Amino acid sequence: MRGPIYGKPRVTHSQGGDRLTVTKLPPPTYDTVVIVPARNEEVGIMLSLKSLHRQSRRPDLIIVVVNNSSDQTEQYAAWYAGSDRTPPTVVINLTNNPHKKAGALNHGMEWLRQRVGGRLDAVKYVLAMDADTELHPKFIERAINVVDSDPEIGGVSAACLGRTGLWRTPWQRYLVGMQIIEYGRAASARYRTNIHTMSGAGSFYRGAALQSLIDFRGQVFWEDHRNLVEDYETTLALKERGWKVTANQLCIAYTDLMPTLRELLQQRERWTRGTVDALRRRGWTKFTWHAIATTVLGLAGAAYILGWGSTQLISAATVGFAQRPIFWLLLAFWMIYPAVMVRSLGWKAMLVEALLLPELVFTVVRTYWLITSILKSYFTRVSSWK
């Protein structure tokens, strides 16, 4: 069910005598349109929307799709839409959406498609961003430059960095700090063509690429309650249609991090379990083999660090470290290599990685959600939520 739509309509008309004649306008033309699905995001949605009107290249239209919200997300978005200082904005309220974020995104794209004459390739670029994300002021400008550099690029993903200052206790500071390092390390590794997945925090698509998915299967994002990772499934679908996807270190999105272990595990189990589900549905293909191999290597790496590494440490402590020169070589490697990989985050992150123990503890947590996600994918059904 769709609720009220808020925005700043522009209607042209002429009046002659007592007769009012409404002029039928041609479909509007848009260069860049932003779609923001928002579910109970009253805390962060204004920061996200304000980051859009601070862009060096402002979007032509913002579509906020309020998705099954029970808080004041709709009211905040409507206030933003009513301001004369913001880009043209419409707010669509979905009160009964069974297809989660995918359904909200598709609804916004369907609204846009009808607005421009029936096809999304009438729009040059479509940016999908989460309502808890802030974009760098030059995000849109830089993303356009990347997409325009190669006609085969269907989308460019944001380089996600975590927000700081979200902790209240030393434990929360540790969890958030390790996520900041994790995001920074992942961002450094993503600056190449044919990335694993477009980021939900900020995905910049070519309109023609999205229309090719609609032509192929009738929708951009797969609407199924089993689809926990709509961004990854759509990335695979774009690759299967012949489009390239990439990332860029200058297209930065700042996103919320999980301040508690429970929230972190819930988030990562959803991401990882959804990825495993998608891989199992598609099987071994030229677009999935790398992700499958990475998952297997992740399990092997965790087993090595937590199994062989711990036994070697115990053995070295028993017989004496001086008798184990290989131990010192491995220790030096595992202190230097992780620190170098996060040098872009500054000396504090490098020090944390060099200490080894913080990363080892986080590896235990990471191994837990990886194993539980795989087991849940094979032995449990996906819970439905709206």
ChimeraX attribute file (.defattr): number of C-alpha atoms within 10 A of each C-alpha:
attribute: neighborCount
match mode: 1-to-1
recipient: residues
	/A:1	8
	/A:2	14
	/A:3	12
	/A:4	9
	/A:5	14
	/A:6	21
	/A:7	20
	/A:8	14
	/A:9	9
	/A:10	6
	/A:11	9
	/A:12	10
	/A:13	10
	/A:14	9
	/A:15	9
	/A:16	7
	/A:17	5
	/A:18	6
	/A:19	8
	/A:20	10
	/A:21	11
	/A:22	11
	/A:23	10
	/A:24	9
	/A:25	9
	/A:26	9
	/A:27	12
	/A:28	10
	/A:29	13
	/A:30	16
	/A:31	14
	/A:32	22
	/A:33	24
	/A:34	26
	/A:35	25
	/A:36	28
	/A:37	27
	/A:38	26
	/A:39	24
	/A:40	17
	/A:41	23
	/A:42	20
	/A:43	13
	/A:44	18
	/A:45	26
	/A:46	20
	/A:47	15
	/A:48	20
	/A:49	25
	/A:50	15
	/A:51	18
	/A:52	24
	/A:53	17
	/A:54	15
	/A:55	16
	/A:56	14
	/A:57	16
	/A:58	22
	/A:59	23
	/A:60	14
	/A:61	19
	/A:62	26
	/A:63	25
	/A:64	30
	/A:65	30
	/A:66	29
	/A:67	29
	/A:68	20
	/A:69	18
	/A:70	13
	/A:71	13
	/A:72	14
	/A:73	24
	/A:74	28
	/A:75	14
	/A:76	17
	/A:77	26
	/A:78	19
	/A:79	13
	/A:80	23
	/A:81	23
	/A:82	16
	/A:83	13
	/A:84	9
	/A:85	9
	/A:86	18
	/A:87	21
	/A:88	21
	/A:89	25
	/A:90	23
	/A:91	26
	/A:92	24
	/A:93	23
	/A:94	22
	/A:95	15
	/A:96	14
	/A:97	19
	/A:98	18
	/A:99	21
	/A:100	22
	/A:101	27
	/A:102	24
	/A:103	25
	/A:104	28
	/A:105	26
	/A:106	20
	/A:107	20
	/A:108	23
	/A:109	26
	/A:110	16
	/A:111	14
	/A:112	22
	/A:113	17
	/A:114	12
	/A:115	16
	/A:116	17
	/A:117	14
	/A:118	14
	/A:119	20
	/A:120	24
	/A:121	18
	/A:122	20
	/A:123	21
	/A:124	17
	/A:125	27
	/A:126	28
	/A:127	22
	/A:128	23
	/A:129	24
	/A:130	23
	/A:131	29
	/A:132	23
	/A:133	26
	/A:134	28
	/A:135	25
	/A:136	19
	/A:137	19
	/A:138	18
	/A:139	24
	/A:140	24
	/A:141	15
	/A:142	20
	/A:143	25
	/A:144	20
	/A:145	10
	/A:146	19
	/A:147	21
	/A:148	13
	/A:149	10
	/A:150	10
	/A:151	11
	/A:152	14
	/A:153	22
	/A:154	26
	/A:155	29
	/A:156	29
	/A:157	27
	/A:158	29
	/A:159	26
	/A:160	25
	/A:161	24
	/A:162	21
	/A:163	17
	/A:164	14
	/A:165	9
	/A:166	15
	/A:167	17
	/A:168	9
	/A:169	10
	/A:170	9
	/A:171	13
	/A:172	16
	/A:173	17
	/A:174	15
	/A:175	20
	/A:176	25
	/A:177	23
	/A:178	19
	/A:179	20
	/A:180	20
	/A:181	23
	/A:182	16
	/A:183	19
	/A:184	21
	/A:185	19
	/A:186	16
	/A:187	19
	/A:188	16
	/A:189	14
	/A:190	19
	/A:191	16
	/A:192	12
	/A:193	13
	/A:194	19
	/A:195	16
	/A:196	17
	/A:197	23
	/A:198	26
	/A:199	22
	/A:200	20
	/A:201	25
	/A:202	28
	/A:203	25
	/A:204	31
	/A:205	25
	/A:206	25
	/A:207	22
	/A:208	18
	/A:209	25
	/A:210	25
	/A:211	22
	/A:212	22
	/A:213	18
	/A:214	15
	/A:215	12
	/A:216	12
	/A:217	12
	/A:218	11
	/A:219	20
	/A:220	25
	/A:221	27
	/A:222	20
	/A:223	17
	/A:224	14
	/A:225	16
	/A:226	16
	/A:227	24
	/A:228	24
	/A:229	23
	/A:230	27
	/A:231	22
	/A:232	22
	/A:233	22
	/A:234	19
	/A:235	24
	/A:236	20
	/A:237	20
	/A:238	21
	/A:239	16
	/A:240	14
	/A:241	14
	/A:242	13
	/A:243	19
	/A:244	21
	/A:245	26
	/A:246	22
	/A:247	28
	/A:248	20
	/A:249	16
	/A:250	14
	/A:251	25
	/A:252	25
	/A:253	24
	/A:254	20
	/A:255	20
	/A:256	17
	/A:257	22
	/A:258	19
	/A:259	20
	/A:260	14
	/A:261	14
	/A:262	9
	/A:263	12
	/A:264	19
	/A:265	19
	/A:266	12
	/A:267	15
	/A:268	16
	/A:269	23
	/A:270	18
	/A:271	19
	/A:272	21
	/A:273	26
	/A:274	24
	/A:275	26
	/A:276	22
	/A:277	23
	/A:278	21
	/A:279	20
	/A:280	14
	/A:281	9
	/A:282	12
	/A:283	13
	/A:284	14
	/A:285	11
	/A:286	9
	/A:287	18
	/A:288	17
	/A:289	13
	/A:290	13
	/A:291	16
	/A:292	18
	/A:293	12
	/A:294	12
	/A:295	17
	/A:296	11
	/A:297	12
	/A:298	15
	/A:299	15
	/A:300	13
	/A:301	14
	/A:302	19
	/A:303	13
	/A:304	13
	/A:305	15
	/A:306	16
	/A:307	12
	/A:308	12
	/A:309	16
	/A:310	12
	/A:311	13
	/A:312	15
	/A:313	14
	/A:314	13
	/A:315	14
	/A:316	18
	/A:317	13
	/A:318	9
	/A:319	10
	/A:320	10
	/A:321	15
	/A:322	11
	/A:323	10
	/A:324	15
	/A:325	11
	/A:326	13
	/A:327	17
	/A:328	13
	/A:329	11
	/A:330	12
	/A:331	15
	/A:332	12
	/A:333	13
	/A:334	15
	/A:335	18
	/A:336	17
	/A:337	13
	/A:338	20
	/A:339	23
	/A:340	16
	/A:341	18
	/A:342	24
	/A:343	17
	/A:344	14
	/A:345	14
	/A:346	10
	/A:347	13
	/A:348	12
	/A:349	21
	/A:350	21
	/A:351	17
	/A:352	19
	/A:353	24
	/A:354	21
	/A:355	15
	/A:356	16
	/A:357	11
	/A:358	15
	/A:359	18
	/A:360	15
	/A:361	12
	/A:362	16
	/A:363	16
	/A:364	14
	/A:365	14
	/A:366	19
	/A:367	17
	/A:368	14
	/A:369	22
	/A:370	22
	/A:371	15
	/A:372	14
	/A:373	24
	/A:374	18
	/A:375	13
	/A:376	16
	/A:377	20
	/A:378	12
	/A:379	9
	/A:380	9
	/A:381	9
	/A:382	16
	/A:383	8
	/A:384	13
	/A:385	9
	/A:386	15
